[in-house]
């Protein structure tokens, strides 16, 4: 199961990636740290991946504390941290890097999140790589086009531009 703790847009991106229904998506809409923590810890054995938007909780320090606790109390969970709007060289980002590998930190909830989550789910065997390239069926190669018939032979009629004609 993939759990999303973040904005509705973040959860929508995860649902878009799951267009074939290959994995379960759960969204925690609560913004209270104790409630989020309890829900994650109670369902920890069912959660394979967590998408965590650090800005969902108003206090950044408390959000970092929750992330740190989740890393300890829910072992084996793969976490993707969405840091939209945060500077990459801030002290907060350095703290996040001590908890989560850099390749699991994304700066937006759109295409970058989908790319990273897709790679992680493929590695875990939850989705197959050949089905994740896009959500439209592959089109068959168009049939070969026959060459047009050869042009008729050029006529030998001489064309004189109007400006060259005597009046």
N, C-alpha and C positions, 0 to 999 in steps of 0.2 A: 504494500500500500504506500502511496505517495501522499504525504500530508503537507498542506500549504498553510503557513501562518503568515498572512500578508494581505495586501490590498486585493480587492476583487479582480483587478486586472491581472494580477499575478496568478491567481487561481484559474482565470480564464485561459491564460497562456498554457498552463499545464493541461487543462481540459482539451485545448486545441491539439496539443501533442498526442493526446490519447484518443484520436479520432477513430481508431479501430477497437477501442475498449479493451486493450491488452493488459491494463493494470487498473487498480482501484485508486480513485482520487478522493481525498477527504480534506475539507477546508475547516480550519478552526477560525471562527470569526470573532471570538472573544478577545478582548484586549487586556484582560487582567492577567498579570503574571502568574499568580497561584492557580488560576483556572487552566491556563495554557499548559503550565508545568504538569498539573495533575492529569490532564487529558493525554499528554504525550507519554508520561510515565506509565499510566494504566494500560495504554495500547502499544507500549514499546516493542513487544514481541511481534506485533503485526506490521509495524512500520519498517519499510525498507529504506525510504528516502524522505527527507524533510526539506522543504523549500521554506526558508526563514527570512522574512524581510525585517531587517533590524530597525527600520523606521516605524514599524507597526505600533510599537509601544512608545509613548511620548518621551520617556526618559531613556536616553541612549545608554547610560551607565547600567540601568536596570535591565535593558535589553541584552547588553553584553553579559551580564550576570546570569540571565536565563539561558543564553546560548552556552555559556560555560557549564552550567548545571546539566543541561541536556546532553552535552558531550560526555559527561561522567555517568549520569544515571541511566542513559539509554545507549548502552554499548552496541557497536555494530551498525548503528544508523548512519547512513550517508547524508551529509548535510550540504545543501547549496545555500549560500548566504547572498541575499540581494541587498546591495548597498547603494541603491539609487539615491543620488543627490549628495553622497559623501565624497570628500576629497580622498584621492588614493594615497596621499602622503600624510594623512592625519594620524594622530596617536591612536584613535579608535580603530582605524584600519590595521595598524600594526598589532593591536590586541587581537583582532579577528584572525590575523595571519598566524598567531600562536595557537589558535584552536582549529582552524580549517585550512587545508592546502589552498594555495593561490588559485589553482585551476577550478576550484569549487566556489569561487567568489565571482559574482556577476554584478555589473553596474546597472543593468536594466531588467525589467520583467518581461521583455519581448523576445526578440530573436536570439539574443545571447543566452538567456535562460533556457530556451528550448534546445539550443545546440548542446549546452553542457548537460542538461538533464537527459536528453536523448542519448548522448554518449555514455552516461552513467548507467542508464537503464539497459542499454545494449550490452555493456560489460557485465551487468548482473544477470543477463539472460531473461529479463522481464519483457523485452520487446526484441523483435528481429530486425537486423540492420537493413535488410532488403525492403522492408515495409515502411521505413521511416523517412525516406528521402522527401516525399511530399504527400499530400492527401488527394491527389488526383491520379486516376489510373493511367498507366503508361499507354501512350497511343502507339498503334502499330506503325511500322515504317510505311510511308506512302508508296503505292505501287510505282514502278519506274514509268516515266513519261516517255512516250514515243517521240522520236525526233520529228520535227515538222517536215512536211514535204519540201523538196528543194524548190527554190524560187524559180519562177519562169524565166526563160532567157531574156536578157535585156533587149529592149526594142532599139531599133536603129533610128528612130525618129529624133531629129535634132530639135531641141527645145531652145527657143530664143526668148530671153527675158524681155518683158514689155518695154523696158527702157531702151532696148536695142532696135525696136521695130520702127521702120520709117512711117511717117504720118502721111 
